[in-house]
């Protein structure tokens, strides 16, 4: 049986979004609605999210099943952790990798 794999997909961990929403300096996030937000770097919008599947694995998995996709390779999108000070970036790299390892398995 051939598996269908999406090799380029992004998922924002909720814990990452919560952290960015509390930040007062770049990078940061601002909620724009119940399921939407914008990500900012130096007050410029660098990314948007509009759907729960952008940050919640459950609707994401439902979408995958509906479309016949067996697997996704996930990565973080903008803003990346390397925009943080080094010690914070290392901490958040580990947290986000751990999230991906556990959330979709």
The first five atom37 places (N, CA, C, CB, O) and aatype in JSON, in Angstrom:
{
  "aatype": [20, 20, 20, 20, 20, 20, 20, 20, 20, 20, 20, 20, 20, 20, 20, 20, 20, 20, 20, 20, 20, 20, 20, 20, 20, 20, 20, 20, 20, 20, 20, 20, 20, 20, 20, 20, 20, 20, 20, 20, 20, 20, 20, 20, 20, 20, 20, 20, 20, 20, 20, 20, 20, 20, 20, 20, 20, 20, 20, 20, 20, 20, 20, 20, 20, 20, 20, 20, 20, 20, 20, 20, 20, 20, 20, 20, 20, 20, 20, 20, 20, 20, 20, 20, 20, 20, 20, 20, 20, 20, 20, 20, 20, 20, 20, 20, 20, 20, 20, 20, 20, 20, 20, 20, 20],
  "atom_mask": [
    [1, 1, 1, 1, 1],
    [1, 1, 1, 1, 1],
    [1, 1, 1, 1, 1],
    [1, 1, 1, 1, 1],
    [1, 1, 1, 1, 1],
    [1, 1, 1, 1, 1],
    [1, 1, 1, 1, 1],
    [1, 1, 1, 1, 1],
    [1, 1, 1, 1, 1],
    [1, 1, 1, 1, 1],
    [1, 1, 1, 1, 1],
    [1, 1, 1, 1, 1],
    [1, 1, 1, 1, 1],
    [1, 1, 1, 1, 1],
    [1, 1, 1, 1, 1],
    [1, 1, 1, 1, 1],
    [1, 1, 1, 1, 1],
    [1, 1, 1, 1, 1],
    [1, 1, 1, 1, 1],
    [1, 1, 1, 1, 1],
    [1, 1, 1, 1, 1],
    [1, 1, 1, 1, 1],
    [1, 1, 1, 1, 1],
    [1, 1, 1, 1, 1],
    [1, 1, 1, 1, 1],
    [1, 1, 1, 1, 1],
    [1, 1, 1, 1, 1],
    [1, 1, 1, 1, 1],
    [1, 1, 1, 1, 1],
    [1, 1, 1, 1, 1],
    [1, 1, 1, 1, 1],
    [1, 1, 1, 1, 1],
    [1, 1, 1, 1, 1],
    [1, 1, 1, 1, 1],
    [1, 1, 1, 1, 1],
    [1, 1, 1, 1, 1],
    [1, 1, 1, 1, 1],
    [1, 1, 1, 1, 1],
    [1, 1, 1, 1, 1],
    [1, 1, 1, 1, 1],
    [1, 1, 1, 1, 1],
    [1, 1, 1, 1, 1],
    [1, 1, 1, 1, 1],
    [1, 1, 1, 1, 1],
    [1, 1, 1, 1, 1],
    [1, 1, 1, 1, 1],
    [1, 1, 1, 1, 1],
    [1, 1, 1, 1, 1],
    [1, 1, 1, 1, 1],
    [1, 1, 1, 1, 1],
    [1, 1, 1, 1, 1],
    [1, 1, 1, 1, 1],
    [1, 1, 1, 1, 1],
    [1, 1, 1, 1, 1],
    [1, 1, 1, 1, 1],
    [1, 1, 1, 1, 1],
    [1, 1, 1, 1, 1],
    [1, 1, 1, 1, 1],
    [1, 1, 1, 1, 1],
    [1, 1, 1, 1, 1],
    [1, 1, 1, 1, 1],
    [1, 1, 1, 1, 1],
    [1, 1, 1, 1, 1],
    [1, 1, 1, 1, 1],
    [1, 1, 1, 1, 1],
    [1, 1, 1, 1, 1],
    [1, 1, 1, 1, 1],
    [1, 1, 1, 1, 1],
    [1, 1, 1, 1, 1],
    [1, 1, 1, 1, 1],
    [1, 1, 1, 1, 1],
    [1, 1, 1, 1, 1],
    [1, 1, 1, 1, 1],
    [1, 1, 1, 1, 1],
    [1, 1, 1, 1, 1],
    [1, 1, 1, 1, 1],
    [1, 1, 1, 1, 1],
    [1, 1, 1, 1, 1],
    [1, 1, 1, 1, 1],
    [1, 1, 1, 1, 1],
    [1, 1, 1, 1, 1],
    [1, 1, 1, 1, 1],
    [1, 1, 1, 1, 1],
    [1, 1, 1, 1, 1],
    [1, 1, 1, 1, 1],
    [1, 1, 1, 1, 1],
    [1, 1, 1, 1, 1],
    [1, 1, 1, 1, 1],
    [1, 1, 1, 1, 1],
    [1, 1, 1, 1, 1],
    [1, 1, 1, 1, 1],
    [1, 1, 1, 1, 1],
    [1, 1, 1, 1, 1],
    [1, 1, 1, 1, 1],
    [1, 1, 1, 1, 1],
    [1, 1, 1, 1, 1],
    [1, 1, 1, 1, 1],
    [1, 1, 1, 1, 1],
    [1, 1, 1, 1, 1],
    [1, 1, 1, 1, 1],
    [1, 1, 1, 1, 1],
    [1, 1, 1, 1, 1],
    [1, 1, 1, 1, 1],
    [1, 1, 1, 1, 1],
    [1, 1, 1, 1, 1]
  ],
  "atom_positions": [
    [[0.84, -1.18, 0.0], [0.0, 0.0, 0.0], [0.89, 1.25, 0.0], [-0.95, -0.01, 1.22], [1.86, 1.33, 0.75]],
    [[0.56, 2.2, -0.82], [1.29, 3.46, -0.91], [0.71, 4.45, 0.1], [1.24, 4.04, -2.36], [-0.5, 4.64, 0.17]],
    [[1.6, 5.08, 0.86], [1.17, 6.09, 1.82], [1.28, 7.48, 1.18], [2.03, 6.03, 3.12], [2.19, 7.75, 0.4]],
    [[0.34, 8.34, 1.53], [0.35, 9.72, 1.07], [0.95, 10.57, 2.17], [-1.09, 10.2, 0.68], [0.46, 10.57, 3.31]],
    [[2.02, 11.32, 1.83], [2.73, 12.11, 2.83], [2.8, 13.57, 2.36], [4.16, 11.54, 3.08], [3.26, 13.86, 1.26]],
    [[2.34, 14.46, 3.22], [2.48, 15.9, 3.0], [3.81, 16.29, 3.65], [1.26, 16.72, 3.61], [3.94, 16.23, 4.87]],
    [[4.78, 16.69, 2.84], [6.12, 16.93, 3.37], [6.37, 18.37, 3.81], [7.14, 16.54, 2.35], [7.46, 18.69, 4.29]],
    [[5.39, 19.25, 3.63], [5.59, 20.65, 4.0], [4.31, 21.18, 4.62], [6.0, 21.51, 2.76], [3.37, 21.55, 3.91]],
    [[4.28, 21.21, 5.94], [3.1, 21.71, 6.63], [3.53, 22.35, 7.95], [2.08, 20.57, 6.88], [4.53, 21.96, 8.55]],
    [[2.77, 23.34, 8.39], [3.1, 24.07, 9.61], [1.98, 23.91, 10.62], [3.34, 25.56, 9.3], [0.8, 23.88, 10.27]],
    [[2.37, 23.82, 11.88], [1.42, 23.76, 12.99], [2.01, 24.59, 14.12], [1.12, 22.28, 13.44], [3.13, 24.34, 14.57]],
    [[1.24, 25.56, 14.59], [1.69, 26.39, 15.71], [1.26, 25.72, 17.01], [1.11, 27.85, 15.61], [0.06, 25.6, 17.26]],
    [[2.19, 25.29, 17.85], [1.8, 24.76, 19.16], [1.1, 25.85, 19.99], [3.04, 24.23, 19.91], [1.54, 27.0, 20.02]],
    [[0.02, 25.46, 20.65], [-0.72, 26.43, 21.46], [0.17, 27.06, 22.53], [-1.92, 25.76, 22.12], [0.04, 28.25, 22.81]],
    [[1.06, 26.28, 23.11], [1.95, 26.8, 24.14], [2.86, 27.9, 23.57], [2.8, 25.66, 24.74], [3.16, 28.87, 24.27]],
    [[3.3, 27.76, 22.33], [4.12, 28.77, 21.64], [3.29, 30.04, 21.44], [4.64, 28.23, 20.27], [3.77, 31.15, 21.67]],
    [[2.04, 29.86, 20.99], [1.17, 31.02, 20.78], [0.9, 31.76, 22.09], [-0.15, 30.58, 20.14], [0.93, 32.99, 22.13]],
    [[0.64, 31.01, 23.17], [0.4, 31.63, 24.47], [1.61, 32.43, 24.92], [0.04, 30.56, 25.52], [1.48, 33.54, 25.45]],
    [[2.79, 31.86, 24.71], [4.03, 32.55, 25.08], [4.19, 33.84, 24.28], [5.25, 31.63, 24.86], [4.48, 34.9, 24.84]],
    [[4.01, 33.76, 22.97], [4.17, 34.96, 22.13], [3.12, 36.02, 22.44], [4.08, 34.58, 20.65], [3.4, 37.22, 22.33]],
    [[1.94, 35.59, 22.82], [0.88, 36.56, 23.15], [1.24, 37.37, 24.4], [-0.47, 35.84, 23.35], [0.82, 38.52, 24.52]],
    [[1.98, 36.78, 25.32], [2.37, 37.47, 26.55], [3.58, 38.38, 26.37], [2.66, 36.46, 27.64], [3.83, 39.26, 27.2]],
    [[4.33, 38.18, 25.3], [5.54, 38.99, 25.08], [5.17, 40.43, 24.73], [6.41, 38.37, 23.96], [4.17, 40.69, 24.07]],
    [[6.01, 41.35, 25.18], [5.81, 42.76, 24.84], [6.83, 43.23, 23.8], [5.92, 43.63, 26.09], [6.7, 44.32, 23.25]],
    [[7.84, 42.39, 23.53], [8.82, 42.72, 22.5], [8.76, 41.66, 21.4], [10.25, 42.81, 23.1], [8.11, 40.63, 21.57]],
    [[9.41, 41.92, 20.31], [9.4, 41.0, 19.17], [10.2, 39.74, 19.46], [9.96, 41.7, 17.92], [11.22, 39.78, 20.15]],
    [[9.72, 38.62, 18.93], [8.46, 38.4, 18.23], [7.31, 38.31, 19.22], [8.53, 37.12, 17.38], [7.49, 37.99, 20.39]],
    [[6.12, 38.61, 18.72], [4.94, 38.54, 19.56], [3.72, 38.19, 18.71], [4.72, 39.86, 20.31], [3.79, 38.16, 17.48]],
    [[2.61, 37.93, 19.39], [1.38, 37.55, 18.7], [0.22, 38.36, 19.26], [1.12, 36.04, 18.85], [0.2, 38.7, 20.44]],
    [[-0.73, 38.66, 18.39], [-1.94, 39.38, 18.81], [-3.15, 38.6, 18.29], [-1.94, 40.86, 18.27], [-3.26, 38.34, 17.09]],
    [[-4.06, 38.25, 19.17], [-5.29, 37.56, 18.75], [-6.19, 38.56, 18.04], [-6.03, 36.93, 19.98], [-6.32, 39.71, 18.45]],
    [[-6.81, 38.1, 16.96], [-7.71, 38.95, 16.19], [-9.13, 38.4, 16.19], [-7.21, 39.09, 14.76], [-10.04, 39.02, 15.63]],
    [[-9.33, 37.24, 16.79], [-10.65, 36.61, 16.87], [-10.52, 35.3, 17.64], [-11.23, 36.37, 15.46], [-9.43, 34.96, 18.09]],
    [[-11.63, 34.56, 17.78], [-11.59, 33.33, 18.57], [-10.66, 32.25, 17.99], [-12.97, 32.78, 18.69], [-10.11, 31.45, 18.75]],
    [[-10.48, 32.22, 16.69], [-9.58, 31.23, 16.07], [-8.53, 31.88, 15.18], [-10.39, 30.23, 15.25], [-7.92, 31.21, 14.34]],
    [[-8.32, 33.17, 15.35], [-7.38, 33.85, 14.46], [-6.41, 34.72, 15.26], [-8.13, 34.71, 13.44], [-6.69, 35.16, 16.37]],
    [[-5.25, 34.95, 14.64], [-4.21, 35.77, 15.27], [-3.25, 36.25, 14.2], [-3.46, 34.97, 16.37], [-3.19, 35.71, 13.09]],
    [[-2.49, 37.27, 14.55], [-1.39, 37.71, 13.7], [-0.1, 37.63, 14.5], [-1.63, 39.16, 13.16], [-0.09, 37.84, 15.72]],
    [[0.97, 37.32, 13.82], [2.29, 37.28, 14.43], [3.06, 38.5, 13.95], [3.05, 35.95, 14.07], [3.02, 38.86, 12.77]],
    [[3.75, 39.14, 14.88], [4.42, 40.4, 14.6], [5.91, 40.31, 14.88], [3.81, 41.52, 15.42], [6.35, 39.66, 15.82]],
    [[6.66, 40.98, 14.03], [8.09, 41.2, 14.25], [8.32, 42.68, 14.03], [8.98, 40.31, 13.29], [8.11, 43.2, 12.94]],
    [[8.77, 43.36, 15.1], [9.0, 44.8, 15.04], [7.79, 45.53, 14.46], [10.24, 45.11, 14.2], [7.92, 46.41, 13.61]],
    [[6.61, 45.14, 14.93], [5.33, 45.73, 14.55], [4.9, 45.47, 13.11], [5.37, 47.2, 14.77], [3.89, 46.02, 12.66]],
    [[5.64, 44.65, 12.37], [5.21, 44.23, 11.04], [4.55, 42.86, 11.15], [6.41, 44.19, 10.05], [5.08, 41.97, 11.82]],
    [[3.41, 42.69, 10.49], [2.75, 41.4, 10.47], [3.57, 40.45, 9.6], [1.3, 41.52, 9.95], [3.84, 40.74, 8.44]],
    [[3.96, 39.31, 10.17], [4.78, 38.36, 9.42], [4.04, 37.06, 9.12], [6.04, 38.05, 10.18], [4.47, 36.29, 8.27]],
    [[2.92, 36.81, 9.82], [2.13, 35.61, 9.56], [0.75, 35.79, 10.17], [2.83, 34.35, 10.15], [0.54, 36.6, 11.07]],
    [[-0.19, 35.01, 9.65], [-1.55, 35.01, 10.18], [-2.02, 33.57, 10.34], [-2.51, 35.81, 9.25], [-1.55, 32.67, 9.65]],
    [[-2.94, 33.38, 11.24], [-3.66, 32.12, 11.32], [-5.14, 32.44, 11.4], [-3.19, 31.27, 12.55], [-5.54, 33.45, 11.97]],
    [[-5.96, 31.54, 10.81], [-7.4, 31.8, 10.79], [-8.24, 30.59, 11.18], [-7.8, 32.26, 9.42], [-9.42, 30.74, 11.48]],
    [[-7.65, 29.4, 11.19], [-8.42, 28.2, 11.41], [-7.84, 27.38, 12.55], [-8.47, 27.37, 10.14], [-6.63, 27.38, 12.77]],
    [[-8.71, 26.67, 13.31], [-8.2, 25.85, 14.4], [-7.14, 24.84, 13.96], [-9.35, 25.12, 15.05], [-6.25, 24.52, 14.74]],
    [[-7.21, 24.34, 12.76], [-6.22, 23.39, 12.28], [-4.82, 23.96, 12.16], [-6.64, 22.87, 10.95], [-3.86, 23.21, 11.96]],
    [[-4.69, 25.26, 12.28], [-3.37, 25.88, 12.26], [-2.63, 25.69, 13.58], [-3.49, 27.37, 11.94], [-1.41, 25.82, 13.64]],
    [[-3.39, 25.37, 14.65], [-2.76, 25.22, 15.97], [-3.31, 24.05, 16.78], [-2.95, 26.49, 16.75], [-2.75, 23.72, 17.83]],
    [[-4.36, 23.42, 16.34], [-4.98, 22.32, 17.07], [-4.88, 21.04, 16.25], [-6.45, 22.64, 17.42], [-5.42, 20.98, 15.14]],
    [[-4.21, 20.02, 16.76], [-4.04, 18.78, 15.98], [-5.36, 18.07, 15.65], [-3.16, 17.84, 16.73], [-5.43, 17.4, 14.62]],
    [[-6.38, 18.19, 16.47], [-7.63, 17.44, 16.22], [-8.3, 17.8, 14.9], [-8.61, 17.67, 17.35], [-8.56, 16.9, 14.11]],
    [[-8.58, 19.06, 14.61], [-9.16, 19.36, 13.29], [-8.17, 19.08, 12.17], [-9.62, 20.81, 13.23], [-8.57, 18.76, 11.05]],
    [[-6.89, 19.21, 12.44], [-5.86, 18.9, 11.45], [-5.96, 17.43, 11.04], [-4.44, 19.22, 12.0], [-5.94, 17.11, 9.85]],
    [[-6.05, 16.55, 12.02], [-6.14, 15.12, 11.73], [-7.43, 14.81, 10.97], [-6.08, 14.3, 13.03], [-7.42, 13.99, 10.05]],
    [[-8.53, 15.45, 11.35], [-9.79, 15.26, 10.63], [-9.65, 15.68, 9.16], [-10.93, 16.06, 11.3], [-10.15, 14.99, 8.27]],
    [[-8.96, 16.8, 8.91], [-8.71, 17.25, 7.53], [-7.86, 16.24, 6.77], [-8.03, 18.62, 7.53], [-8.13, 15.95, 5.61]],
    [[-6.83, 15.72, 7.43], [-5.96, 14.72, 6.79], [-6.78, 13.49, 6.41], [-4.8, 14.32, 7.72], [-6.66, 12.99, 5.29]],
    [[-7.59, 13.01, 7.33], [-8.41, 11.82, 7.05], [-9.37, 12.08, 5.89], [-9.21, 11.41, 8.31], [-9.52, 11.24, 5.0]],
    [[-10.02, 13.24, 5.9], [-10.97, 13.58, 4.85], [-10.31, 13.66, 3.47], [-11.65, 14.9, 5.17], [-10.92, 13.32, 2.45]],
    [[-9.05, 14.11, 3.45], [-8.34, 14.28, 2.18], [-7.5, 13.05, 1.78], [-7.44, 15.49, 2.26], [-6.88, 13.05, 0.72]],
    [[-7.49, 12.03, 2.62], [-6.74, 10.82, 2.29], [-5.23, 10.97, 2.45], [-7.04, 10.42, 0.9], [-4.47, 10.29, 1.77]],
    [[-4.8, 11.85, 3.34], [-3.37, 12.04, 3.6], [-3.02, 11.26, 4.86], [-2.99, 13.57, 3.75], [-3.66, 11.44, 5.9]],
    [[-2.03, 10.4, 4.77], [-1.67, 9.53, 5.88], [-0.75, 10.19, 6.9], [-1.01, 8.29, 5.36], [-0.86, 9.93, 8.09]],
    [[0.16, 11.04, 6.44], [1.2, 11.58, 7.3], [1.53, 13.01, 6.89], [2.47, 10.71, 7.25], [1.47, 13.36, 5.71]],
    [[1.87, 13.84, 7.87], [2.39, 15.17, 7.59], [3.73, 15.33, 8.28], [1.41, 16.28, 8.05], [3.93, 14.84, 9.4]],
    [[4.65, 16.01, 7.6], [5.91, 16.41, 8.2], [5.7, 17.85, 8.66], [7.14, 16.27, 7.19], [5.47, 18.73, 7.83]],
    [[5.77, 18.08, 9.96], [5.45, 19.39, 10.52], [6.69, 20.2, 10.84], [4.62, 19.24, 11.77], [7.74, 19.66, 11.18]],
    [[6.54, 21.49, 10.72], [7.58, 22.42, 11.17], [6.89, 23.7, 11.64], [8.62, 22.72, 10.02], [5.72, 23.95, 11.35]],
    [[7.65, 24.48, 12.37], [7.16, 25.76, 12.83], [7.33, 26.77, 11.71], [7.91, 26.22, 14.11], [8.3, 26.72, 10.95]],
    [[6.39, 27.68, 11.61], [6.48, 28.73, 10.61], [6.96, 30.01, 11.28], [5.11, 28.95, 9.9], [7.51, 29.98, 12.38]],
    [[6.74, 31.1, 10.63], [7.16, 32.41, 11.12], [6.25, 32.82, 12.27], [7.13, 33.47, 9.99], [5.04, 32.66, 12.14]],
    [[6.74, 33.33, 13.36], [8.13, 33.63, 13.68], [8.85, 32.4, 14.24], [8.19, 34.79, 14.68], [8.29, 31.66, 15.05]],
    [[10.08, 32.2, 13.81], [10.86, 31.07, 14.31], [11.48, 31.37, 15.67], [11.95, 30.69, 13.31], [11.56, 32.53, 16.09]],
    [[11.92, 30.33, 16.34], [12.52, 30.51, 17.67], [13.86, 31.21, 17.62], [12.68, 29.16, 18.35], [14.3, 31.76, 18.63]],
    [[14.52, 31.22, 16.47], [15.84, 31.87, 16.41], [15.76, 33.39, 16.47], [16.56, 31.46, 15.13], [16.79, 34.06, 16.49]],
    [[14.55, 33.94, 16.5], [14.4, 35.38, 16.7], [14.45, 35.76, 18.18], [13.1, 35.87, 16.09], [14.53, 36.94, 18.52]],
    [[14.4, 34.76, 19.04], [14.48, 34.99, 20.48], [15.93, 35.1, 20.92], [13.78, 33.86, 21.26], [16.83, 34.69, 20.19]],
    [[16.17, 35.66, 22.11], [17.53, 35.59, 22.67], [17.95, 34.12, 22.76], [17.59, 36.28, 24.08], [17.1, 33.24, 22.92]],
    [[19.24, 33.85, 22.65], [19.77, 32.5, 22.53], [19.22, 31.53, 23.57], [21.27, 32.53, 22.63], [18.76, 30.45, 23.2]],
    [[19.25, 31.87, 24.84], [18.79, 30.93, 25.88], [17.31, 30.62, 25.73], [19.07, 31.5, 27.27], [16.9, 29.48, 25.91]],
    [[16.5, 31.62, 25.41], [15.07, 31.38, 25.18], [14.85, 30.56, 23.92], [14.32, 32.72, 25.08], [13.99, 29.68, 23.89]],
    [[15.61, 30.84, 22.88], [15.48, 30.09, 21.63], [15.77, 28.61, 21.81], [16.41, 30.67, 20.58], [15.07, 27.77, 21.25]],
    [[16.79, 28.29, 22.57], [17.13, 26.88, 22.84], [16.0, 26.22, 23.62], [18.47, 26.76, 23.63], [15.57, 25.11, 23.28]],
    [[15.51, 26.89, 24.65], [14.4, 26.35, 25.45], [13.18, 26.09, 24.58], [14.04, 27.31, 26.6], [12.56, 25.03, 24.66]],
    [[12.83, 27.07, 23.75], [11.63, 26.93, 22.93], [11.82, 25.93, 21.79], [11.23, 28.27, 22.37], [10.85, 25.3, 21.38]],
    [[13.01, 25.78, 21.28], [13.26, 24.73, 20.27], [12.94, 23.37, 20.86], [14.73, 24.77, 19.77], [12.29, 22.55, 20.22]],
    [[13.41, 23.14, 22.07], [13.15, 21.85, 22.73], [11.67, 21.66, 23.01], [13.94, 21.76, 24.05], [11.12, 20.59, 22.74]],
    [[11.01, 22.69, 23.53], [9.58, 22.58, 23.83], [8.76, 22.28, 22.58], [9.07, 23.87, 24.49], [7.87, 21.43, 22.6]],
    [[9.06, 22.97, 21.5], [8.3, 22.79, 20.27], [8.58, 21.42, 19.66], [8.64, 23.9, 19.26], [7.65, 20.76, 19.18]],
    [[9.83, 20.98, 19.66], [10.14, 19.64, 19.16], [9.43, 18.57, 19.99], [11.66, 19.39, 19.17], [8.89, 17.62, 19.43]],
    [[9.43, 18.72, 21.31], [8.73, 17.78, 22.17], [7.23, 17.78, 21.88], [8.99, 18.11, 23.65], [6.59, 16.73, 21.89]],
    [[6.69, 18.95, 21.63], [5.26, 19.04, 21.3], [4.97, 18.26, 20.02], [4.83, 20.52, 21.13], [4.05, 17.45, 19.99]],
    [[5.74, 18.49, 18.98], [5.51, 17.78, 17.73], [5.67, 16.28, 17.91], [6.48, 18.27, 16.65], [4.9, 15.5, 17.34]],
    [[6.63, 15.87, 18.69], [6.87, 14.43, 18.9], [5.69, 13.76, 19.6], [8.15, 14.22, 19.73], [5.41, 12.58, 19.36]],
    [[5.0, 14.5, 20.44], [3.91, 13.9, 21.2], [2.51, 14.2, 20.68], [3.99, 14.35, 22.58], [1.59, 13.43, 20.96]],
    [[2.32, 15.27, 19.96], [0.97, 15.72, 19.62], [0.33, 14.95, 18.48], [0.99, 17.16, 19.28], [-0.89, 14.77, 18.47]],
    [[1.09, 14.5, 17.55], [0.52, 13.91, 16.35], [0.79, 12.41, 16.24], [1.07, 14.61, 15.13], [0.44, 11.79, 15.23]],
    [[1.39, 11.82, 17.27], [1.71, 10.4, 17.16], [0.52, 9.52, 17.52], [2.9, 10.05, 18.05], [0.62, 8.3, 17.48]]
  ]
}
